[in-house]
Amino acid sequence: MGDRLKDKVALVLGAGTVGAGAGLGNGRAICLVFAREGARIAGVDVREVAAAQTAAMVAEQGGTMRALAADVTNERALQQVVDEALASFGRIDVLVNNVGGSIPGGPEEITPQAWHEQFHHNLHYVHLSTRIVAPLMARQGGGAIVNISSIAGLRHLGNDLAAYAASKAGLQHFSRVCAVHYAPQQVRVNTVIPGLMFTPLVTERLAAQQAGGDAEALIARRHARAPLGRMGDAWDVAHAALYLASDEAKYVTGAEIVVDGGLSATVR
């Protein structure tokens, strides 16, 4: 156990992972890394079993996590998990917004309803969580909000993801706006921007969407795209989030850490 988050309480939205079992998505890895560094965690996932599995893994390594199940895109449900986190731990020092998902399609393929749902799923809840939690942090004397985005918000990745890309770009700029707004209250707002990561999402969903179900072909293609010659993993995202959540980043706000093996710096 470390102490980079000693005495801090983290509310992690999207604390499970796609699929069943002990697979490691970004939210689960964040909970594990934060717990190792001394944080007590309220971990929320729309699937109760996924949150419970993460909590069990945290407990196995000697950490503390309360598992909560909720659809955090619903304002009432989100307020309830915030209240439960406060009841359990008394404060919230770190908020991680890790809920998100993508649907394929360009401007003509994506219906207005699907477009609305992507923004609701990827951006609307971040507005809700920020307006609920940031004032709590301000009254405590400060805090850190870490938003998890995607390089799809920076560049086209070769697949049409128009609504997902636009919503993630919106998330990145919303983070900058909030960083300036809350800076006088010592609430820092930063963003982690992952690239092509090797998580259960690749085999559970993306293989069907992008490779006709051929997971091996998709994995090989994704490994080859990054200048470093491989995809990253959930630990890479978690360690970037750890830095932004910790006091080591006490003078960092409105920033973005791109975790993509150099992909966004290329022209291909």
ZALUMFI-700634 format. One record per atom (N, C-alpha, C): residue in three letters; y, x, z. Coordinates in steps of 0.001 Angstrom, whole numbers, plus 500000, padded with zeros to 6 digits. Layout:
N
ALAYXZ...
//
This chain:
268
MET498809500843500000MET500000500000500000MET501252500886500000GLY502221500544499158GLY503495501239499141GLY504534500453499898ASP505800500847499738ASP506854500139500469ASP508096499901499623ARG507964499910498305ARG509141499703497457ARG509671498277497578LEU508815497325497990LEU509251495946498216LEU508977495518499658LYS508962496464500567LYS508675496168501963LYS509666495150502513ASP509148494156503215ASP509929493094503853ASP510550492107502858LYS510197492205501578LYS510740491274500596LYS509735490160500296VAL510266489006499923VAL509456487860499518VAL509719487607498037ALA508651487514497268ALA508773487290495827ALA508181485937495451LEU508932485172494689LEU508454483926494097LEU508140484223492634VAL506858484174492285VAL506427484497490928VAL505980483214490243LEU506708482807489218LEU506375481616488440LEU505556482051487231GLY504334481545487147GLY503393482010486131GLY502563483133486694ALA501873482861487825ALA501174483898488582ALA499701484014488226GLY499227483179487323GLY497828483250486934GLY497653484041485664THR496667483645484869THR496454484265483574THR495731483269482679VAL495792483488481380VAL495115482606480430VAL493614482800480551GLY492862481719480476GLY491414481803480529GLY490888481763481946ALA489584481925482069ALA488935481846483373ALA488633483246483904GLY488331483290485217GLY487885484537485814GLY489008485477486170ALA488676486768486186ALA489571487782486736ALA490348488542485668GLY490591487917484512GLY491405488559483491GLY492797488845484009LEU493461489805483372LEU494734490287483905LEU495866490018482926GLY496604488932483167GLY497823488659482427GLY499014489247483152ASN500192489117482555ASN501390489730483121ASN501703489221484520GLY501624487902484722GLY501968487344486021GLY501034487798487118ARG499750487828486818ARG498774488281487819ARG499000489740488171ALA499236490574487161ALA499491491990487418ALA500759492176488244ILE501779491391487977ILE503011491472488762ILE502732491155490225CYS501959490108490485CYS501626489773491868CYS500888490915492550LEU499923491515491865LEU499143492597492450LEU500003493825492733VAL500838494198491785VAL501702495370491973VAL502731495120493075PHE503328493951493076PHE504308493624494112PHE503661493651495489ALA502452493092495605ALA501761493076496894ALA501445494487497356ARG501026495344496442ARG500739496734496800ARG501969497434497346GLU503138496991496902GLU504387497617497346GLU505023496882498521GLY504262496005499166GLY504698495438500437GLY505296494056500392ALA505415493445499209ALA506011492104499134ALA505014491048499595ARG505538490015500208ARG504779488783500414ARG505130487866499249ILE504129487169498741ILE504291486487497460ILE503969485012497569ALA504826484194496966ALA504502482805496646ALA504253482787495148GLY503000482602494763GLY502619482669493358GLY502284481299492820VAL502954480911491749VAL502848479553491219VAL502240479586489830ASP501298478686489589ASP500748478518488251ASP500462477045488024VAL500516476615486782VAL500233475214486479VAL498766474885486759ARG497900475906486709ARG496484475712487027ARG496210476239488432GLU495805475360489323GLU495560475746490709GLU494520476851490809VAL493469476763489993VAL492407477759490064VAL492914479139489669ALA493839479207488732ALA494382480498488305ALA495220481126489405ALA496056480317490068ALA496854480837491180ALA495959481276492325ALA494919480504492611ALA494006480841493703ALA493254482133493422GLN492867482345492171GLN492180483583491810GLN493095484786492024THR494354484650491631THR495299485746491861THR495464486007493349ALA495593484947494144ALA495746485107495585ALA494548485813496194ALA493350485486495708ALA492146486145496211ALA492156487631495879MET492621487985494693MET492700489394494305MET493734490130495135VAL494845489468495425VAL495865490068496294VAL495295490296497693ALA494577489311498211ALA493989489435499547ALA492969490567499601GLU492203490751498532GLU491203491815498486GLU491830493194498645GLN493064493351498197GLN493725494646498335GLN494642494703499562GLY494517493706500435GLY495239493736501702GLY496606493108501676GLY496940492396500608GLY498260491786500492GLY498283490332500919THR499483489752500844THR499695488365501253THR500259487573500095MET499566486516499714MET500071485620498675MET499661484201498990ARG500621483293498916ARG500328481874498987ARG500263481342497569ALA499129480720497226ALA498938480161495893ALA499455478733495847LEU500287478443494840LEU500858477121494663LEU500618476657493235ALA500320475373493079ALA500093474806491759ALA501222473852491411ALA501863474065490264ALA502959473188489853ALA503320473454488400ASP503818472427487746ASP504435472562486432ASP505915472834486676VAL506307474100486611VAL507666474468486999VAL508699474088485957THR508276473526484822THR509258472986483881THR509760471621484336ASN509140471086485389ASN509570469832486002ASN510448470155487202GLU511675469660487204GLU512639470049488233GLU512164469686489636ARG511601468501489794ARG511158468085491125ARG510018468979491614ALA509074469291490726ALA507955470158491105ALA508445471558491432LEU509411472043490680LEU509965473367490933LEU510665473416492290GLN511460472406492586GLN512132472359493882GLN511109472343495014GLN510010471652494809GLN508982471572495845GLN508358472943496123VAL508057473721495072VAL507447475028495323VAL508453475990495954VAL509720475860495609VAL510741476670496283VAL510776476315497770ASP510751475031498068ASP510747474600499470ASP509507475103500202GLU508360475084499530GLU507129475554500157GLU507165477058500381ALA507742477787499449ALA507883479233499632ALA508784479540500822LEU509875478808500946LEU510780479006502077LEU510114478627503391ALA509327477550503382ALA508625477143504595ALA507618478200505028SER506990478860504055SER505973479868504370SER506577481196504790PHE507658481609504130PHE508145482970504312PHE509592483077504775GLY510333481967504738GLY511687481977505297GLY512789482422504365ARG512459483032503233ARG513480483529502318ARG512837483811500964ILE513660484020499957ILE513197484476498643ILE514120485613498218ASP513560486806498075ASP514343487978497687ASP514227488297496206VAL513090487922495630VAL512821488229494224VAL512274486978493547LEU512818486658492388LEU512305485573491555LEU511856486163490232VAL510605485901489857VAL510097486325488553VAL509804485082487720ASN510472484972486588ASN510251483866485656ASN509319484352484552ASN508028484022484679ASN507026484538483766ASN506307483438482978VAL506756482205483086VAL506118481120482335VAL506597481164480882GLY505687480928479963GLY506087480908478556GLY504884480717477655GLY505148480445476406GLY504088480278475435GLY504668480111474051SER503823480308473036SER504320480272471665SER503502479317470812ILE504160478753469821ILE503477478009468771ILE503888478630467441PRO502970478682466471PRO503314479271465177PRO504119478306464329GLY504818478889463370GLY505521478050462408GLY506932478507462127GLY507364478272460890GLY508732478535460493GLY509583477289460653PRO510824477329460191PRO511738476196460387PRO511231474876459827GLU510516474911458721GLU510050473664458114GLU508772473141458764GLU507927474051459234GLU506663473634459837GLU506850473069461244ILE507789473600461979ILE507984473178463369ILE508792471882463391THR508232470879463994THR508925469596464090THR510046469679465118PRO511029468788465041PRO512071468771466073PRO511506468624467481GLN510450467816467633GLN509854467647468949GLN509222468950469452ALA508502469641468565ALA507875470904468945ALA508933471955469262TRP510019471958468500TRP511136472873468779TRP511682472615470178HIS511921471380470493HIS512436471015471822HIS511468471455472915GLU510176471252472685GLU509177471599473700GLU509122473104473936GLN509298473908472885GLN509304475353473072GLN510483475800473938PHE511643475227473705PHE512799475593474529PHE512628475090475963HIS512025473931476115HIS511763473397477448HIS510813474318478206HIS509798474804477508HIS508754475619478134HIS509216477039478414ASN510027477612477534ASN510380479024477631ASN511745479310478232LEU512645478342478203LEU514027478608478623LEU514564477604479633HIS514278476342479427HIS514837475313480306HIS514466475555481768TYR513211475898482052TYR512805476077483445TYR513505477279484086VAL513895478278483256VAL514605479435483806VAL515992479018484285HIS516609478114483551HIS517871477552484025HIS517661476830485352LEU516588476023485420LEU516315475289486656LEU516067476235487829SER515206477207487628SER514869478110488739SER516069478937489167THR516889479340488208THR518071480145488535THR519075479332489348ARG519330478105488933ARG520338477305489644ARG519849476880491026ILE518517476874491245ILE517984476560492567ILE517945477805493452VAL517440478917492907VAL517141480088493733VAL518337481036493887ALA519125481223492843ALA520236482181492941ALA521187481853494088PRO521575480590494320PRO522443480307495477PRO521777480637496817LEU520460480469496906LEU519747480857498130LEU519861482361498352MET519668483109497284MET519783484556497371MET521193484968497769ALA522186484306497192ALA523574484634497506ALA523860484437498990ARG523327483367499562ARG523548483113500993ARG522831484138501866GLN521772484739501334GLN521055485775502073GLN521733487136501960GLY522675487271501047GLY523337488545500830GLY522926489239499547GLY522055488604498747GLY521684489172497457GLY520224488951497141GLY519839489391495949GLY518463489235495502GLY518319489726494080ALA517105489592493551ALA516820490069492199ALA516036489021491432ILE516515488690490243ILE515802487802489333ILE515326488633488150VAL514024488531487855VAL513442489259486733VAL512855488244485763ASN513386488204484560ASN512910487288483528ASN512017488040482542ILE510892487432482190ILE509952488060481258ILE510141487423479885SER510547488228478916SER510830487732477569SER509795488268476591SER510207488608475378SER509310489103474334SER510144489772473255ILE509556490791472604ILE510305491396471495ILE510428490447470317ALA509729489317470363ALA509978488291469342ALA511416487810469406GLY512068487964470549GLY513476487622470685GLY514403488682470134LEU513828489822469701LEU514617490924469146LEU514428491087467643ARG513200490800467165ARG512901491065465755ARG511740490189465297HIS511592490071463969HIS510461489347463394HIS509229490235463514LEU508112489637463946LEU506911490418464207LEU505839490274463125GLY506176489619462022GLY505219489476460940GLY504548488121460896ASN504706487340461949ASN504206485968461979ASN505386485053462272ASP505459483920461586ASP506546482990461830ASP506361482318463195LEU507287482610464092LEU507318482028465433LEU508750481583465718ALA509289480764464844ALA510727480490464854ALA511219479945466186ALA510533478952466737ALA511006478347467980ALA510805479280469167TYR509669479953469203TYR509391480900470284TYR510415482033470260ALA510648482603469082ALA511589483712468960ALA512992483294469374ALA513413482119468929ALA514760481649469268ALA514892481388470765SER513855480813471371SER513925480529472807SER513926481812473623LYS513193482830473181LYS513185484098473903LYS514508484842473724ALA515096484749472536ALA516426485332472343ALA517434484638473257GLY517298483311473382GLY518165482573474295GLY517970483001475731LEU516719483243476125LEU516434483702477485LEU517114485033477760GLN517076485932476791GLN517689487245476994GLN519198487137477180HIS519838486301476386HIS521285486193476554HIS521644485377477799PHE520859484377478120PHE521084483642479372PHE521013484602480550SER520102485551480505SER519983486545481577SER521250487379481701ARG521822487767480566ARG523057488557480612ARG524207487746481214VAL524316486492480776VAL525370485624481302VAL525228485462482813CYS523998485221483266CYS523766485049484704CYS524023486334485471ALA523706487466484861ALA523960488743485530ALA525430488914485869VAL526281488585484919VAL527732488695485165VAL528187487642486176HIS527681486425486025HIS528105485331486903HIS527773485594488358TYR526563486115488615TYR526110486272489998TYR526352487660490583ALA526866488580489772ALA527091489939490279ALA527980489970491532PRO529070489210491590PRO529888489253492818PRO529133488805494068GLN528041488052493882GLN527239487592495017GLN526022488474495260GLN525985489617494556GLN524924490621494725GLN523537490101494325VAL523513489157493396VAL522257488690492816VAL522125489333491440ARG521145490202491297ARG520946490922490036ARG520000490132489124VAL520288490129487827VAL519462489416486850VAL519156490363485694ASN517892490640485499ASN517462491570484461ASN516256491007483714THR515918491656482613THR514863491150481737THR513887492251481360VAL512602491921481413VAL511558492774480845VAL511170492175479496ILE511119493009478470ILE510815492546477117ILE509537493227476626PRO508391492581476833PRO507132493177476367PRO506972493079474857GLY506210494024474329GLY505836493975472925GLY504441493402472765LEU503608494062471974LEU502243493609471732LEU501368494120472877MET500996493221473766MET500254493597474962MET498803493136474847PHE497896493924475406PHE496470493590475389PHE496137492845476675THR496295491535476639THR495990490656477760THR495006489589477278PRO494454488778478182PRO493527487730477742PRO494105486766476718LEU495424486694476615LEU496049485820475620LEU495593486161474206VAL495339487445473962VAL494975487880472611VAL493683487217472158THR492665487264473001THR491375486706472609THR491285485205472835GLU491997484708473857GLU491895483289474198GLU492675482389473248ARG493802482872472709ARG494646482012471876ARG495054482639470552LEU495553483873470605LEU496171484453469415LEU495167484732468309ALA493930485059468654ALA492935485333467617ALA492741484119466720ALA492716482944467318ALA492568481723466524ALA493812481435465704GLN494994481696466279GLN496248481383465597GLN496553482348464459GLN496210483630464653GLN496698484654463740GLN495622485376462945ALA494338485207463309ALA493294485977462636ALA492052485156462351GLY492195483847462263GLY491050483001461953GLY489904483141462932GLY490218483503464171GLY489195483660465195GLY488596485049465281ASP489006485963464414ASP488463487328464409ASP489256488183465390ALA488837488171466657ALA489567488879467706ALA489574490381467471GLU488458490949467016GLU488390492392466802GLU489395492850465753ALA489524492083464693ALA490475492444463644ALA491905492367464156LEU492191491325464934LEU493540491185465472LEU493855492311466448ILE492917492642467298ILE493131493727468269ILE493405495038467545ALA492612495339466520ALA492815496585465772ALA494180496597465097ARG494568495469464527ARG495867495384463855ARG497013495577464842ARG496896494973466006ARG497956495096467011ARG498035496520467565HIS496884497150467802HIS496902498544468255HIS497617499442467249ALA497387499200465968ALA497916500088464923ALA499417499961464724ARG500011498866465161ARG501414498621464839ARG502383499452465673ALA502053499732466928ALA502990500442467799ALA502994501933467499PRO504153502587467494PRO504195504027467279PRO503314504821468249LEU503122504323469468LEU502239505012470405LEU500765504832470063GLY500458503990469080GLY499098503867468595GLY498206502934469376ARG498795502146470243ARG497986501227471050ARG498883500135471614MET498259499028471952MET498963497998472701MET499173498458474132GLY500161497874474786GLY500306498053476218GLY499408497074476948ASP499533497052478269ASP498758496087479044ASP499636495479480130ALA499041494598480900ALA499814493862481905ALA500385494773482979TRP499715495879483270TRP500255496822484262TRP501588497398483802ASP501732497637482504ASP502989498180481980ASP504141497219482246VAL503894495936482026VAL504916494921482292VAL505205494843483787ALA504150494872484596ALA504312494732486048ALA505120495877486641HIS504901497085486160HIS505644498217486728HIS507119498195486319ALA507407497697485124ALA508809497518484751ALA509464496466485641ALA508746495363485889ALA509273494313486770ALA509468494839488179LEU508545495684488639LEU508667496263489982LEU509957497056490126TYR510249497891489155TYR511493498667489225TYR512705497744489335LEU512782496732488484LEU513945495847488489LEU514040495021489769ALA512898494726490393ALA512899493953491634ALA513243494793492840SER513043496095492734SER513190496979493892SER514628497424494100ASP514882498010495266ASP516214498535495557ASP516525499792494755GLU515533500363494097GLU515810501488493201GLU516732501056492060ALA516713499755491753ALA517555499211490683ALA518765498478491254LYS519245498888492419LYS520314498154493108LYS521622498132492318TYR521790499056491350TYR522996499057490528TYR522674498670489083VAL521565497981488891VAL521129497574487554VAL521152496056487468THR522008495528486616THR522018494096486347THR522481493862484915GLY521991492796484308GLY522293492536482905GLY521569493471481960ALA520509494127482465ALA519791495123481674ALA518493494562481123GLU517961495278480132GLU516689494914479520GLU515813496151479447ILE514576496036479902ILE513599497105479732ILE512605496646478670VAL512607497348477549VAL511696497025476455VAL510406497815476654VAL509285497089476733VAL507982497704477006VAL507108497419475789ASP507256498236474745ASP506606497884473476ASP506049499063472704GLY505926500223473338GLY505362501374472638GLY506180501842471463GLY507451501469471419GLY508346501885470331GLY508399500944469154LEU507701499806469245LEU507613498919468076LEU508966498387467632SER509804497992468569SER511088497410468180SER512046498440467582ALA511718499720467701ALA512551500774467122ALA512153501097465689THR511080500484465206THR510613500763463848THR511248499799462858VAL511074500099461578VAL511603499233460535VAL510510498429459866ARG509253498644460272ARG508163497912459618ARG507762496703460421
//
